[in-house]
Amino acid sequence: ELIRGEPYAEPADAWALGVVLFELLALRRPFDGTNIGMLVVAISSGQYDAAALAAASHPSELKHVASDQGLLHKDPAARMSVDRLCECVHALQAARDGGAQAEATPAHGHEPKGTHDDCNVQA
């Protein structure tokens, strides 16, 4: 959004968090370019290194959050919000722990939305 001159807002923070999460999972940057112009084009078009993320040896649910279906979604209105990220992390933790608490316990003071389909959590 900032490259397009749009005002700074929370979705830009969510996207930046997605970049950091991608780097932690894939051990490389999501966007690449041989020069700054190519990097701007890659970022603006949402062309990230999906293969590097797919090859990462981390849970698919976590990789989903760092993908163009989650925090790196090109459209800020469709991008996973920080609040939704907190809910997904809570659901992932509950699924990992084998409990059904994901639906029953609010994450960070937020009421659960009732479904974690966009989190890609497998029960």
Helices and strands as residue ranges (DSSP letters): H 10-26, H 36-45, H 50-55, H 60-65, H 82-97, H 101-104, G 117-119
